[in-house]
Amino acid sequence: QYTLVCFIAGPPVALIVRMLGKKMRKATKTALQGRSEMLGVIDETLSGIRVVKAYTMEATERKRFRAVLKKLYKQMKKIAIIDSSTSPTVEVIGLSVALVVAGIAGKDVLNDKLDPERFLTWMMMLAAVFDPLRKLSKVVTRFQRADAAGERVFELMDRETEKHLPAAESLPIHSKSIEFKNVT
């Protein structure tokens, strides 16, 4: 009976873990896009470094990079908050239910309705079951992170490649010189 009462915590925990998993997936997807944006800014800046130097645009590029990095930092912070809140949330709900049931069972022990040894055995079993469940809740958010990353990879892989048109006319190789006249 006491174990069945402990299962009351199951649906709320499953609901919370599912909700946090969805948030984790969304936050991870956004963070991956942010990382991609950051790498794009770095690539653009480094590949055009001569232009950046020629027009003394270092400060502008630094500001642009900082803005992208600040956005990415916020996204990564959100992921860390979601990841670190899963386990304590599950623990609070589980321990609350376990304490209520332990209180009821303890009252039954004091009223000689339950054997003290059986009560202690039940408490040990409950503790033994609770730890793997707590760890399992953490795995769900990790799977969501991996799923978001995998989805992003498959998104890139599924992009259509440039179509080669067989009837397209080939352009001749440029062999003449290029001149600049009357340029000031």
C-alpha positions as a Markdown table, in Angstrom:
| # | Residue | x | y | z |
|---|---|---|---|---|
| 1 | Gln | 0.0 | 0.0 | 0.0 |
| 2 | Tyr | 2.8 | 2.4 | 0.9 |
| 3 | Thr | 4.6 | 1.7 | -2.3 |
| 4 | Leu | 1.5 | 2.4 | -4.3 |
| 5 | Val | 1.1 | 5.7 | -2.6 |
| 6 | Cys | 4.7 | 6.5 | -3.6 |
| 7 | Phe | 3.8 | 6.0 | -7.2 |
| 8 | Ile | 1.6 | 9.2 | -7.0 |
| 9 | Ala | 4.9 | 11.0 | -7.6 |
| 10 | Gly | 5.3 | 9.3 | -11.0 |
| 11 | Pro | 3.0 | 11.3 | -13.2 |
| 12 | Pro | 4.1 | 14.8 | -12.0 |
| 13 | Val | 7.7 | 13.8 | -12.3 |
| 14 | Ala | 7.2 | 12.4 | -15.8 |
| 15 | Leu | 5.4 | 15.5 | -16.8 |
| 16 | Ile | 8.1 | 17.8 | -15.5 |
| 17 | Val | 10.9 | 15.8 | -17.0 |
| 18 | Arg | 9.1 | 15.8 | -20.4 |
| 19 | Met | 8.6 | 19.5 | -20.2 |
| 20 | Leu | 12.2 | 20.1 | -19.3 |
| 21 | Gly | 13.2 | 17.8 | -22.1 |
| 22 | Lys | 11.3 | 19.8 | -24.6 |
| 23 | Lys | 12.8 | 23.0 | -23.3 |
| 24 | Met | 16.3 | 21.5 | -23.5 |
| 25 | Arg | 15.7 | 20.4 | -27.1 |
| 26 | Lys | 14.6 | 23.9 | -28.1 |
| 27 | Ala | 17.4 | 25.6 | -26.2 |
| 28 | Thr | 20.0 | 23.2 | -27.7 |
| 29 | Lys | 18.7 | 23.8 | -31.2 |
| 30 | Thr | 18.9 | 27.6 | -30.7 |
| 31 | Ala | 22.4 | 27.3 | -29.2 |
| 32 | Leu | 23.6 | 25.2 | -32.1 |
| 33 | Gln | 22.3 | 27.9 | -34.5 |
| 34 | Gly | 24.1 | 30.5 | -32.4 |
| 35 | Arg | 27.4 | 28.5 | -32.6 |
| 36 | Ser | 26.9 | 28.3 | -36.3 |
| 37 | Glu | 26.4 | 32.1 | -36.5 |
| 38 | Met | 29.5 | 32.7 | -34.4 |
| 39 | Leu | 31.6 | 30.5 | -36.6 |
| 40 | Gly | 30.2 | 32.3 | -39.6 |
| 41 | Val | 31.3 | 35.7 | -38.2 |
| 42 | Ile | 34.7 | 34.4 | -37.4 |
| 43 | Asp | 35.1 | 32.9 | -40.9 |
| 44 | Glu | 33.9 | 36.1 | -42.6 |
| 45 | Thr | 36.2 | 38.3 | -40.5 |
| 46 | Leu | 39.3 | 36.1 | -41.0 |
| 47 | Ser | 38.7 | 35.5 | -44.7 |
| 48 | Gly | 38.3 | 39.2 | -45.3 |
| 49 | Ile | 41.0 | 40.3 | -42.8 |
| 50 | Arg | 42.7 | 42.4 | -45.5 |
| 51 | Val | 39.5 | 44.4 | -46.1 |
| 52 | Val | 38.9 | 44.8 | -42.4 |
| 53 | Lys | 42.5 | 46.1 | -41.9 |
| 54 | Ala | 42.4 | 48.3 | -45.0 |
| 55 | Tyr | 39.2 | 50.1 | -43.8 |
| 56 | Thr | 40.2 | 50.0 | -40.1 |
| 57 | Met | 37.0 | 48.0 | -39.3 |
| 58 | Glu | 38.5 | 46.1 | -36.4 |
| 59 | Ala | 36.3 | 47.8 | -33.8 |
| 60 | Thr | 33.1 | 47.2 | -35.8 |
| 61 | Glu | 34.0 | 43.5 | -36.3 |
| 62 | Arg | 34.8 | 43.2 | -32.6 |
| 63 | Lys | 31.4 | 44.6 | -31.7 |
| 64 | Arg | 29.7 | 42.3 | -34.1 |
| 65 | Phe | 31.5 | 39.3 | -32.7 |
| 66 | Arg | 30.7 | 40.4 | -29.1 |
| 67 | Ala | 27.0 | 40.7 | -29.9 |
| 68 | Val | 26.9 | 37.2 | -31.4 |
| 69 | Leu | 29.0 | 35.8 | -28.5 |
| 70 | Lys | 26.7 | 37.5 | -25.9 |
| 71 | Lys | 23.7 | 35.9 | -27.6 |
| 72 | Leu | 25.4 | 32.5 | -27.6 |
| 73 | Tyr | 26.3 | 32.9 | -23.9 |
| 74 | Lys | 22.7 | 33.5 | -22.9 |
| 75 | Gln | 21.6 | 30.4 | -24.9 |
| 76 | Met | 24.3 | 28.3 | -23.2 |
| 77 | Lys | 23.4 | 29.6 | -19.8 |
| 78 | Lys | 19.7 | 28.6 | -20.5 |
| 79 | Ile | 20.9 | 25.1 | -21.3 |
| 80 | Ala | 22.9 | 24.9 | -18.1 |
| 81 | Ile | 19.9 | 26.1 | -16.0 |
| 82 | Ile | 17.6 | 23.5 | -17.6 |
| 83 | Asp | 20.2 | 20.8 | -17.2 |
| 84 | Ser | 20.9 | 21.6 | -13.6 |
| 85 | Ser | 17.3 | 22.0 | -12.5 |
| 86 | Thr | 16.1 | 18.6 | -13.7 |
| 87 | Ser | 17.6 | 16.5 | -10.9 |
| 88 | Pro | 16.7 | 18.8 | -8.0 |
| 89 | Thr | 13.1 | 19.1 | -9.2 |
| 90 | Val | 12.7 | 15.3 | -9.3 |
| 91 | Glu | 14.4 | 14.9 | -5.9 |
| 92 | Val | 12.1 | 17.5 | -4.3 |
| 93 | Ile | 8.9 | 15.8 | -5.6 |
| 94 | Gly | 10.2 | 12.3 | -4.8 |
| 95 | Leu | 11.4 | 13.2 | -1.3 |
| 96 | Ser | 8.2 | 15.0 | -0.5 |
| 97 | Val | 6.1 | 12.1 | -1.4 |
| 98 | Ala | 8.5 | 9.7 | 0.4 |
| 99 | Leu | 8.4 | 11.8 | 3.5 |
| 100 | Val | 4.6 | 11.9 | 3.6 |
| 101 | Val | 4.4 | 8.1 | 3.1 |
| 102 | Ala | 7.2 | 7.5 | 5.6 |
| 103 | Gly | 5.2 | 9.6 | 8.1 |
| 104 | Ile | 2.1 | 7.6 | 7.5 |
| 105 | Ala | 4.0 | 4.3 | 7.7 |
| 106 | Gly | 5.9 | 5.5 | 10.9 |
| 107 | Lys | 2.5 | 6.3 | 12.5 |
| 108 | Asp | 1.5 | 2.7 | 11.7 |
| 109 | Val | 4.7 | 1.4 | 13.3 |
| 110 | Leu | 3.9 | 3.3 | 16.4 |
| 111 | Asn | 0.4 | 2.0 | 16.5 |
| 112 | Asp | 1.7 | -1.6 | 16.0 |
| 113 | Lys | 0.0 | -2.0 | 12.6 |
| 114 | Leu | 3.3 | -2.4 | 10.8 |
| 115 | Asp | 6.4 | -4.3 | 11.9 |
| 116 | Pro | 9.5 | -1.9 | 12.4 |
| 117 | Glu | 11.8 | -4.2 | 10.5 |
| 118 | Arg | 9.5 | -4.3 | 7.6 |
| 119 | Phe | 9.2 | -0.5 | 7.7 |
| 120 | Leu | 13.0 | -0.2 | 7.6 |
| 121 | Thr | 13.3 | -2.7 | 4.8 |
| 122 | Trp | 10.6 | -0.8 | 2.8 |
| 123 | Met | 12.5 | 2.5 | 3.4 |
| 124 | Met | 15.8 | 1.0 | 2.1 |
| 125 | Met | 14.1 | -0.4 | -1.0 |
| 126 | Leu | 12.4 | 2.9 | -1.6 |
| 127 | Ala | 15.8 | 4.7 | -1.4 |
| 128 | Ala | 17.3 | 2.0 | -3.7 |
| 129 | Val | 14.6 | 2.6 | -6.3 |
| 130 | Phe | 14.7 | 6.4 | -6.1 |
| 131 | Asp | 18.4 | 6.9 | -7.0 |
| 132 | Pro | 18.2 | 5.3 | -10.5 |
| 133 | Leu | 15.0 | 7.1 | -11.2 |
| 134 | Arg | 16.6 | 10.4 | -10.4 |
| 135 | Lys | 19.6 | 9.6 | -12.7 |
| 136 | Leu | 17.1 | 8.5 | -15.4 |
| 137 | Ser | 15.5 | 11.9 | -15.4 |
| 138 | Lys | 18.9 | 13.5 | -16.2 |
| 139 | Val | 19.4 | 11.1 | -19.1 |
| 140 | Val | 16.1 | 12.3 | -20.7 |
| 141 | Thr | 17.5 | 15.9 | -21.0 |
| 142 | Arg | 20.8 | 14.6 | -22.4 |
| 143 | Phe | 18.9 | 12.6 | -25.0 |
| 144 | Gln | 17.0 | 15.7 | -26.0 |
| 145 | Arg | 20.3 | 17.6 | -26.4 |
| 146 | Ala | 21.7 | 14.8 | -28.6 |
| 147 | Asp | 18.5 | 14.6 | -30.6 |
| 148 | Ala | 18.5 | 18.4 | -31.3 |
| 149 | Ala | 22.2 | 18.1 | -32.5 |
| 150 | Gly | 21.4 | 15.1 | -34.7 |
| 151 | Glu | 18.4 | 16.9 | -36.2 |
| 152 | Arg | 20.6 | 19.8 | -37.1 |
| 153 | Val | 23.2 | 17.5 | -38.7 |
| 154 | Phe | 20.5 | 15.7 | -40.7 |
| 155 | Glu | 19.0 | 19.1 | -41.7 |
| 156 | Leu | 22.4 | 20.0 | -43.3 |
| 157 | Met | 22.8 | 16.6 | -44.9 |
| 158 | Asp | 19.3 | 16.7 | -46.4 |
| 159 | Arg | 19.8 | 20.0 | -48.2 |
| 160 | Glu | 19.4 | 19.8 | -51.9 |
| 161 | Thr | 22.7 | 20.0 | -53.9 |
| 162 | Glu | 23.1 | 22.3 | -56.8 |
| 163 | Lys | 21.6 | 20.9 | -59.9 |
| 164 | His | 23.8 | 20.4 | -62.9 |
| 165 | Leu | 22.0 | 21.4 | -66.0 |
| 166 | Pro | 23.3 | 19.2 | -68.9 |
| 167 | Ala | 22.0 | 21.7 | -71.6 |
| 168 | Ala | 23.8 | 24.7 | -69.9 |
| 169 | Glu | 26.3 | 26.5 | -72.0 |
| 170 | Ser | 29.9 | 26.4 | -70.8 |
| 171 | Leu | 31.5 | 29.8 | -70.4 |
| 172 | Pro | 34.9 | 30.3 | -72.0 |
| 173 | Ile | 37.9 | 30.9 | -69.7 |
| 174 | His | 38.7 | 34.6 | -69.4 |
| 175 | Ser | 42.0 | 35.3 | -71.2 |
| 176 | Lys | 41.9 | 39.1 | -71.8 |
| 177 | Ser | 43.2 | 41.6 | -69.3 |
| 178 | Ile | 41.1 | 43.7 | -67.0 |
| 179 | Glu | 41.8 | 47.4 | -67.1 |
| 180 | Phe | 40.7 | 50.3 | -64.9 |
| 181 | Lys | 40.4 | 53.6 | -66.8 |
| 182 | Asn | 39.6 | 57.0 | -65.5 |
| 183 | Val | 39.3 | 55.7 | -61.9 |
| 184 | Thr | 39.9 | 58.3 | -59.2 |
